Amino acid sequence: MSTNQLKVFIAGSKRLSKQRDMFRAVLMKLQSLFDVTIQAMTYEDFSDAVVNGGQQKTLYNKYISSEADIVVFVLDGRIGVYTKQEFDVAYKSYMQRKHPKIFIYCKMDNNGTDTNIVEFKKDLDSKQQYYTEYTDTKHLEEVFKNSITDY
């Protein structure tokens, strides 16, 4: 991490735009409290031009593995293919270089959970990796703010 710059990639399903926006807002508030410039990126910040081979995904996967200091995952009972790929890129980079730092937030779901997220959590358990459960957006904001402040 650069002395006064923190690069954050926020990953999560398209339908979780409210949560991604909240993460950005928290990061911008913290930026004003600390002597740091925070760059918060999501897939939306990369070109959406149609290209052969899905270059958009390649660009943000490169950002995740090569530039981001932190990658934040927000899940709400499901995990999409692209979010899972982003996790795999971040985790592989972390295992090779101990970078980026990865935070995972999973919504507690008492009404059943998609099998993909169940498998994802089992995979995390097998790797002895942790995730933080949250109940709603307000709770997510609180736990995220605490995690980033501690970082």
PLY file of the C-alpha trace (Angstrom):
ply
format ascii 1.0
element vertex 151
property float x
property float y
property float z
element edge 150
property int vertex1
property int vertex2
end_header
0.00 0.00 0.00
1.25 3.44 -0.88
1.80 5.61 2.20
-1.16 7.90 1.58
-3.25 5.94 -0.91
-5.59 3.01 -0.48
-7.09 1.21 -3.47
-10.27 -0.76 -2.81
-12.25 -2.99 -5.16
-15.87 -3.62 -4.11
-17.32 -6.84 -5.50
-20.91 -7.98 -5.43
-23.90 -8.73 -7.59
-25.46 -6.03 -9.78
-28.53 -6.11 -7.54
-26.43 -5.03 -4.52
-25.79 -1.50 -5.77
-27.17 -0.01 -2.52
-24.57 -1.93 -0.50
-21.73 -1.02 -2.88
-22.76 2.65 -2.69
-22.78 2.43 1.11
-19.23 0.98 1.08
-18.09 3.91 -1.07
-19.75 6.41 1.28
-18.06 4.85 4.32
-14.70 4.92 2.58
-15.12 8.58 1.61
-16.01 9.50 5.22
-12.96 7.65 6.51
-10.78 9.33 3.92
-11.59 12.68 5.50
-10.67 11.35 8.98
-7.30 9.88 8.02
-4.44 11.22 5.94
-5.19 8.91 3.03
-6.62 9.09 -0.46
-9.03 6.23 -1.12
-9.83 4.98 -4.59
-12.97 2.81 -4.44
-13.71 0.85 -7.62
-16.38 -1.61 -8.74
-16.94 -3.36 -12.04
-19.05 -0.30 -12.99
-15.91 1.85 -13.10
-14.43 -0.10 -16.00
-15.29 0.34 -19.66
-18.59 -1.26 -20.62
-17.73 -1.31 -24.31
-18.43 -4.69 -25.87
-15.13 -6.33 -26.72
-14.08 -9.73 -27.91
-13.20 -12.05 -25.06
-14.88 -10.05 -22.27
-12.05 -7.59 -21.70
-14.00 -5.72 -19.01
-13.66 -8.74 -16.71
-9.97 -9.00 -17.58
-9.41 -5.34 -16.68
-11.01 -5.50 -13.27
-9.50 -8.88 -12.48
-6.10 -7.32 -13.24
-6.97 -4.43 -10.93
-7.94 -6.91 -8.19
-4.74 -8.93 -8.45
-2.23 -6.17 -9.22
-3.45 -2.86 -7.86
-6.06 -3.23 -5.13
-4.91 -3.08 -1.52
-8.29 -4.37 -0.34
-11.05 -6.35 -2.04
-14.45 -6.30 -0.37
-17.10 -8.91 -1.19
-20.74 -8.37 -0.31
-23.03 -11.39 -0.67
-26.72 -11.68 0.12
-27.46 -15.40 0.13
-26.25 -15.92 -3.42
-22.94 -15.65 -5.22
-22.80 -15.10 -8.95
-20.30 -16.61 -11.34
-18.44 -13.32 -11.83
-18.26 -12.56 -8.12
-16.89 -16.06 -7.51
-14.29 -15.50 -10.25
-13.32 -12.19 -8.64
-12.88 -13.97 -5.32
-10.72 -16.66 -6.94
-8.51 -13.96 -8.51
-8.16 -12.09 -5.20
-7.53 -15.26 -3.19
-4.92 -16.58 -5.63
-3.13 -13.23 -5.52
-3.31 -13.19 -1.73
-1.87 -16.71 -1.46
1.00 -15.82 -3.81
1.80 -12.30 -2.61
-0.15 -11.77 0.65
-1.92 -8.99 -1.21
-4.73 -7.78 -1.45
-6.43 -7.95 1.94
-9.84 -9.62 1.50
-13.01 -8.84 3.45
-16.12 -10.99 2.91
-19.59 -10.06 4.14
-22.43 -12.59 3.86
-26.01 -11.73 4.71
-27.57 -14.06 7.23
-30.46 -15.77 5.48
-33.01 -17.68 7.51
-35.28 -18.35 4.52
-32.96 -20.70 2.66
-29.78 -20.04 0.79
-28.67 -20.63 -2.75
-26.50 -23.74 -3.09
-23.70 -21.67 -4.65
-23.27 -19.65 -1.46
-23.42 -22.80 0.67
-20.60 -24.28 -1.43
-18.69 -21.00 -1.28
-18.89 -20.95 2.53
-17.76 -24.59 2.67
-14.82 -23.69 0.42
-13.91 -20.81 2.74
-14.14 -23.14 5.75
-11.88 -25.70 4.05
-9.31 -22.93 3.45
-9.71 -21.82 7.08
-10.87 -18.42 5.86
-13.48 -16.30 7.56
-16.40 -14.15 6.54
-18.54 -11.74 8.51
-22.30 -12.20 8.64
-24.62 -9.20 8.60
-28.36 -8.85 9.11
-29.22 -5.73 7.10
-27.56 -2.77 5.38
-27.24 -0.77 8.62
-25.48 -3.69 10.33
-23.28 -4.17 7.23
-22.27 -0.50 7.38
-21.31 -0.84 11.04
-19.19 -3.99 10.64
-17.55 -2.68 7.46
-16.66 0.65 9.08
-15.12 -1.20 12.04
-13.11 -3.55 9.79
-11.75 -0.77 7.58
-10.94 1.45 10.56
-9.02 -1.41 12.17
-7.17 -2.01 8.91
0 1
1 2
2 3
3 4
4 5
5 6
6 7
7 8
8 9
9 10
10 11
11 12
12 13
13 14
14 15
15 16
16 17
17 18
18 19
19 20
20 21
21 22
22 23
23 24
24 25
25 26
26 27
27 28
28 29
29 30
30 31
31 32
32 33
33 34
34 35
35 36
36 37
37 38
38 39
39 40
40 41
41 42
42 43
43 44
44 45
45 46
46 47
47 48
48 49
49 50
50 51
51 52
52 53
53 54
54 55
55 56
56 57
57 58
58 59
59 60
60 61
61 62
62 63
63 64
64 65
65 66
66 67
67 68
68 69
69 70
70 71
71 72
72 73
73 74
74 75
75 76
76 77
77 78
78 79
79 80
80 81
81 82
82 83
83 84
84 85
85 86
86 87
87 88
88 89
89 90
90 91
91 92
92 93
93 94
94 95
95 96
96 97
97 98
98 99
99 100
100 101
101 102
102 103
103 104
104 105
105 106
106 107
107 108
108 109
109 110
110 111
111 112
112 113
113 114
114 115
115 116
116 117
117 118
118 119
119 120
120 121
121 122
122 123
123 124
124 125
125 126
126 127
127 128
128 129
129 130
130 131
131 132
132 133
133 134
134 135
135 136
136 137
137 138
138 139
139 140
140 141
141 142
142 143
143 144
144 145
145 146
146 147
147 148
148 149
149 150
